[in-house]
Amino acid sequence: MDVADAKREVVEEVDRLAELLVDASHQIHAHPELGFEEHFAHDLLADLLEGQGLPVERHAYGLDTAFSADAGTQGPLIAVCCEYDALPALGHACGHNIIAAAGLGAGLAAARLAQDCGGRVRILGTPAEEGGGGKVFLIRAGALDGVDAAMMVHPAGSDLRTFGAIAIQQLWVTYHGTAAHAAAAPHRGRNALDAAVLGYVNVAALRQHIAPDERIHGIFTEAGDKPNIVPARAASQWYVRSGDLRTLEALKARVLACLQAGADAAGCEMTFEWRDPAYADLVDVDPFIDLYVANAATLGRTVLDPAEATAVVGSTDMGNVSYEVPSIHPMIAVSPPEVPIHSEAFAVHAAAAPGDRAVLDGAKAMAMTVVDLWLQPGALEGVRRAFEVVRPS
């Protein structure tokens, strides 16, 4: 099939499915679910895929809220990732309802032409991006075996070529002290909350002397029971981020030293757990991104380099995917640039008209990019060669 004809047909297919896709986005938005608990979204998306004639593996790869649906019998296999978990209290303030619906649309449109184009597509439901690392567990279970490239789009305040995704690992810390009456016998106690506070202050000082692409954020999750009892236990949770997995290891050691110093100063013990999995930084493959940018332009979207707009910095388990296969993670505008993701205002935009347009444009741009990888002479090979250059060793 001719590339231009195939692109025209996938765009028409998304238009045919437009009402279904927007409704799916709104339904997921109205039923926010936390990571690994996305039963409504899992069932909805699986039902819609089956309703369009695709066989679906529900509860795929050992994860209860993951799914997988393949189309095509030969040729390059392209994975389109759907995310659908929400945030505590804020719901879909990261717009994963849009990611899910756009991925669904791109996958269905590509599936319709897979046989004619001599290609394959895998629509992959990936739970728990918000800290749970669903994609990492899917990788370990073989979800990317045989996959030639992977893609998704993420909502933001601007159309951007890529997401400033840096590596991250979660750290859970518990301080153990000795309880005592805070007035009658404070000298008999060892204050675990003091240890936690001192550790926090140490990390705050460390923040002045870390690299520009590094971030450390923490909260207290336990802080004692009553003011007149010396706290015997306190706990905190931390996100430690750095530019890539290599530099993350060095920063982790510095953070841990700060927190341990708090315990030592307060005469307490400290236990800790680096939560699995760590998220990798995002490996950008420029020829792959260029394909998406050109396709988005045909839809009237000007996709900017992050240096030309307000860059979005964060972390995603799509970074781990990008270590395995050539991947793209462009940002698609659903709100004014000044509205930050993970805010109540962004959650409103994610179910409004600009969010609906992002569902359809994202689906079309990704589906056309799948066609490029299937049919455009040299496109996939060029992406593979570029990936081998930038892929971390």
N, C-alpha and C positions, 0 to 999 in steps of 0.2 A: 504494500500500500504506500502511496505517496505521502511524504511527511506532512505537507500542507493539508491534504485531504483528511488525514488522520487527526490532525489538530482541530480542524473544523468540526469533525464528528464528535470528539471528546467534549468540546465546548458546548455543542448542541445537546449532548447527553446530560451535562451538568444543568443546562437550562431546563431540560425536561424533568430533572429531578429536583429543581429548585425548591418547590414547596415542601417536599419531603425533607430536604437537607436543613432548611431554615427551621422547620418544625422540630427536627431532632435537636438542633442547637438550643432552641427555646426550652424544650422539655428537660434537657440535661441541666440547663441553667436554673430551672425552677426546682430541680431535685439535687442540690449539691451533696456530694458524698466524699468523705475523706479517703485517703489512699488505702487500697486493698479492701475497701468497703463499697466499691462502686457497682453494686448489684443492679440497680436500676439502669445505669448507663450501659453496663455490659449486656443486659438482656435486650434493651432497646436497640442497640447497634447490631447485635447478632440477629435479632428478629428482622431488622430492615435489610440486612445483607441477604438473609434467606429469602425474604420476600422478593428480592430482585434476582433470585435464582442461583445464588452462590452457596455452596456448602460451607458451613462454618464449624470450626473446632472451638467449642465453648470450653471455658475453664482450661485454657491451653497452657502447655508447658509447665504444669504444676502450680499455676497461679489461678485462684478461684475467679478472679475478675479480669483475666486476660482472655483474648480470643484471637483467632487467626483464620483468614479466608484467602484462598489462592484461586487464581484464574490463569488459564493458558497452560500449554503442555510442553513447550520448548522455547529456547531462546533466553535472553538475559532476564534475571529475576530481580525486580525492583520492589522494595518494601516501602509502604506508606504507613507512617506511624500515627496512631490516634491516641491522644491523652484525654482523660475525662475526670480526673480527681479535682476536688475543690479544696479551699483553704478553711481552717477553723474560723468561725465567726464571720468571715468575709465572703464565703461562698465562692462564686466563680469570678473573683477579682483578678485572676490571672487569665481568664478567658479560655479555659480548657474546653468549654462547650464548643467554641469556635474551632479549636484544633480537631476535636472529634468529628464534627460535621464536615469540615473541609477535607479531612483525611478520608472520611466515608465517601464523599462525592468524587474525589480524585480516584480512589480505588475502584469505585463502581464504573466510572467513565472509562478508565483504562481497561477494566475487566471486559467491557463490552467489545473492545477491539483487540484484545490480547491475541486471539487465535489468528485474526487476519493480519496482524502486524508481526507475528512470529516472536512474541514476547510473553513474559509472565509477570504477574503482579501479586504481591502479598499484602493484604490489609491486616495490619497488626495492631491489636488493642493492647495498649501498654499502661497498666495501672500504676498509681502511686509515684508519679514524678515528683510531687512535693515532699521530698525527703525520704520516700520509701525505696527508691531505686528499682522500680519494677523492670525497667529495660535491662538492668544489669543481671537480674535473675533470669530474664528471658534469654539473654546472650548465653549465660551459663548452661541453660537448658537446650540450646541449639536452635533458637528462633532465627538466627541470622546465618545458619549453615547454608551455603550455596547462594546467598544473597549477593548481588553485584553492586547495589547501591541502595541508599535509604534516604528518606526525606520526610519533612513535616514543615508546617508553618506555625508561627507563634504570634498571637496578637500583641500589639504595642501601640504607641502613640504616633509612630511613623513607619513607613515602609523602609526597611533596612536590609542590606545584603546579608547580614549575619548578626548573631547575638554575641555579646561580649561575655561568653561563658568561661568561667574560671573553675579550677578544681576545688572540691570541697570534701571535708569529712566531718561528721558529727562526733562530738566528744561529750560523754555523760560522766559527771564527776560526783562522788559522794564523800563527804567529810564525816569522820567518826570521832566524837569527843566523849566527854563524861558528864552526865547530868548531875546537877546539884541545886539546892535552893539558892536563888540568885541574891537573896538578902542575908539569910542565916549562915550560909557556908559557901560563898562564891569561890573561895580558895580551893575547895574540893572539886570544882568543876573544870572542865576543859571545853571551851566554847566552839562548837563546830561552825556556828554561824560566823563567828569572828574569822575563822579559817577561810570560809567561803568569801567573806567580804575582802579580806586581805588579798586573797588570790585574784578577785575581780579587779581590785585597785592595781595590782601588779600588771595584769593584762592591759588595763587602761593606759598605763605608762608605756607598755610595749608598743601600743598602737602608734606612738609617735615615731617609731623607728623600724617600721616595716615598709616593704616595697609598695609603690603606688597601686599595683594590681592585687594587693593582699587585703583581706578583710577578716575581722574577728568580731563575732557578736555572741553575747551570752545572756542568759536569764537565770534567776534563782527559781527552783521548783520546790524546794523544801527549805524552811527557815526557822524551825522550832515550833513549839506548841503554845506556850504561854510565856509572857515576859518574866514571870518570877521563877522560871525553870531555865537553868543554863542549857542551851540546846545541845543535845548529845548527837544530833544528826542534822546535816544540811546537805543540799544537793543543788547542782547547777547543770545546765545544758549549754553547749557551745557549738557554733558553726565556725570552722576554721577554713579559710579560703586562700588560695594562692594561684598564681598564673598557670601552673601546670602541675602534674602529679609529682614531678621531681622536686620542685621548689616547695610543694606542700609538705613533704616529709621534713624538710628543715624547719619550717615554721611550726609544725606540730610539736617538735622537740622544745622550741622556745616557749610556746604556750604552756606546755605541761610543766616546765620548770617554774614558770610564774605561779601556777596554781599550787604546785607542791610547796613552794616557799611560803604560801599562806598557811598551809597545814603545819609546816615546821614552826613558824612563828607563834602559832596558837597552841602548840603542843598537841596536835591532833594527828590522826591518821587519814590518809586519802586513798581511795580506790577509784579507778577510772576504767572506761571502756570506749575505745574508738569504734563507733558503730559501723558495721558493714551494711552497705558498700560505700566506698568513696566514689564521688563523681569525678570524672575526668574533665579536663578542659575540652573545648570544641575545636576540632581540627578542620579548618576551612580548606576546601578544594575549589580554587577559583574558577576553573573551566566549568565545573558543575554549577556553581552559583551563577555564572554568566548565562547559562541556559535558562535558569529560572527568571533572572532579571529581564532577559529579552522577551520571554513569554508574558511576564507581568506587564511589560510595556505595551503589548498588544491589547491589554485590557484597560489601558489608561493609567496605569500605576507607574510612577517614577520611583524606582528603588534606589535609595541613597547608600553611600558608604557611611558607616557610623561616624566617621570623622566630619561628615557634612551635616550631621543632625545630632540630636540628643541621644547619645549611645545608651543602650540598656545593658547593665552589668548584672550578672547573677550566675547561677549554676544550674545544670540540667543533666539528667542521665542520658540525654542524647549525646553528650560528650563521650560517654563510653561506647555508644554505637559508632561514633566517628573515629574511634581508635581501631575499630574492626573492619568497617567498610566505608567507601566514600559516602559522605553524608552532607546534607544541607539543612539549615535551620533558620531560614530567613524570617524576618519580622514583618507583619502585615498590619497596616494602620486601621484601628477601630475607634480611636479617640483623638482629641487634640493632643499635640505633643507634650503639653504641660501636665497632662493627667498621668500620674505614675501607675504602673501595674501594682497589684497587691494593695489597692485602695478601694473604698466603697464606691467612689465615683467611677472607677474603671469597670467595676462589676455592672454598673448601670449601662455603660456603653456596650458591654459584651452581649447584651440582649436587645440592643436598639438597632436602628436602620444601618448605621455604619458597620456594626458587627455582622449583620446579615449579609451585607455586601462582601465583607471579608470572607465569610463562609464560601460564597460562590466564586469570588475571584481567586481565593486560595485554592479551591478545588480545581478550577480551570487551569491556573498556572502550573500546579503540580502535575495534573494529567498531561498537559502539553509537554512538560519536562520528561515525563515517563516516555512519551512518544519519541522525543529526541533521542533518549538513550536506546530505545529499540531500533529506530529507523535512520537517524541522521548519520551519514557515513563518518566514521572516525570519532563520533562523540563519546561513546562509552570508553573506547580505548584511550582517548585523550584524558578523560576523567581518571581512569585507572593509572595512567603514567604520572599524572600530577599527584595523585594520592600516595604513590610510592615515594615521591620526593618529600612530602610533608608529614607522612605517617611517623609517629614517634617510634623509635626503636626499642 
